[in-house]
Amino acid sequence: MRRDIKERLLADKRAAADQVDAVREKRAEGTLTAELLREHLFRYVLAKFGLEAAEAPSRSLEDLAEESLAKALRTDPDQVVEAERPATCDGARSVDMKQALLIMALQREFGVALDGLRAGLADTTDELADLMFAAFPASDDGAGK
């Protein structure tokens, strides 16, 4: 069982890295469009959250985070929402923390600087991708870090 979990985590990590590589390649070629970035980012988020496309309830970041937590806890997403009580003094929920960590990871991995407030207010993976697309420097070669 532990081996299965480790293998799944490694596969998810590779799948996320594949999306980063695809975006970097398309940026370097000059072929990255907003629509392509939306699809790659959606797949990236699925991989980061340990979800398959069939498990995605929508492109809502909150819904995806709830589904991911439910899967990890082996429970229903509605139970995650009901049971979730802010554990930190600032009232942050696990779903919120998962989204914040996602935004930090994508900035690091895609090599893009986002306005934290605007990114944190993004409701969907598409909105987040659009913020990223606008933040990519137009003059670089797209290779990132």
N, C-alpha and C positions, 0 to 999 in steps of 0.2 A: 504494500500500500504506500509506504513512504517513497519507494522508488517511482511509483506511478505519479505521485505528486511532484517529485523532483523533475521527472521527465516532462510533465505538463508545464511546469514553470519555465523550464529551459526552452521548450517549444514556443511558449508565449513570448519569451524574451527574443527569440530568433524572429518570430513573426513581426514583432514591433520593429526590430532592427531592419527587417526587409522593407518595411514601409518607409522608414527614414532614408534608407539607401535609394529607394525608387524615387523619392521626392528630390533628393540631392542630385541624382542622375538627370532627372527631367529639368531641374533648374539649370544644371550645367549645360544641357543641350538647348536650353531656351524654349522647351516645349511644355513647361508646367503651366497649366491653366487653373483658375479658381475651382472649376468643377473636378479636375483630377485631384487637386489637393483635398477637396472635401471627401472624396472616396478613399484616398490614402489615409487621411486623418481618422476617418471612421474605422477603418481596419486597424489602425494603430491603437485607437482607444479600446477596441474590442480585445486586442492582444494584451494590452496593459491591464485591462480589467479581467482577463482570463475568461472571456466569453466567446462563443461561436456566433456567427451571424444569425443562426436560427434562434438563439437565446436573446437576441437584442429586441427589447420591447418597442424601441423607437430610437431616434437619434438624440433624444434628450439626455444630457449629461447626468442629470439627477436620476433618471430612470435606469440608465446604464450602471451608475454607481450602486444604486439599490439592488439591481439584479446581481451585480458582482458580489456584493456583501451577502446577499441571500444564498448565492451559490457556495460561497466560502463557508457560510454557517450552516449550510444544508437546511434552509428553511424557505418559507414563502416571502417574496419581496414585501408584501403587505405587513407581515410580521416584523420585518426590519424597521419599517416606518413606525409602526405602533410601539415597538419596544425601545426605539431609539430615544434616549434621553441624553441631553448634553452632558458629556462627562468632563468637559473642561470648564474652567471658570469663565471663559468668554462665550460659552454656549455653543461651541462648534460641534456639529454632529459628525459621525463617522463618514457619512456621505459627503459632507462639505470638505472634510479633511482629504478624502480620496480625490475629490475634484481639484483641490489646491495642489496636491502632490502631482497629479496628472499635468497640470499647467506648468509646474516647475520642471518636470521631466521633459515635456515637449519643447520648452524653451532651450533646455540644455542639449537635447538630442538633435533638434532641428536647427539649432544655432540661430534662433530668432529671439529678439527682445520684444515682449508684449507689455502693454499697459496692464498691470496686475488687476486693477479695478475693472476695466472693460473685459478682460479675459475671465475674471471671476464672475462677472454678470452674464456671460454667454450661456444661453439655455441649451444650445444644441452643438453637436460636433460640427455642423455646417457653419454656424456663427463663429465658432472658434477658428475654423479653417479660414474663413474670410478675414478675420483679424490677422491671422498669420500671413496670409497672402499679401495683405496690405503692408505688413511689417517687413517683408523680405526686401533687402536692399536691391534696387533695380540694377545697379552697376556691377555687383560682384559676380563671380563665376558660379555661385550657387553651391560651392563645395562645402560650405559650413566649416565647422571646426574639425 
